[in-house]
């Protein structure tokens, strides 16, 4: 039974990749030659584009590109730090960051 599930998952992944390659190939061949005058691509080139775009924009960690699941890491780390601070330290840090943001971005009032 477990072997059947593995075969089922592998076939689904292969079907998904093949379908993605076909979509990329058809969209490229429909739009890019007409707009930019570039050449038509083959299925294997479309798969290469798909892999390249996944590497550049999505990564292979299961995240959704440009940080994915890691994007809230710094927020969680800062929240933990803020929890362990005294109220005076917290206010000092907020004031310091308010000054930093107003200098950097030219804002006169930082409202919370």
Secondary structure by P-SEA (a helix, b strand, c coil): caaaaaaaaaaaaaaaaaaaaaaaaaaaaaccccccbbbbbcaaaaaaaaaaaaaacccccccccccccccaaaaaaaaaaaaaccaaaaaaaaaaaaaaaaaacccccccc
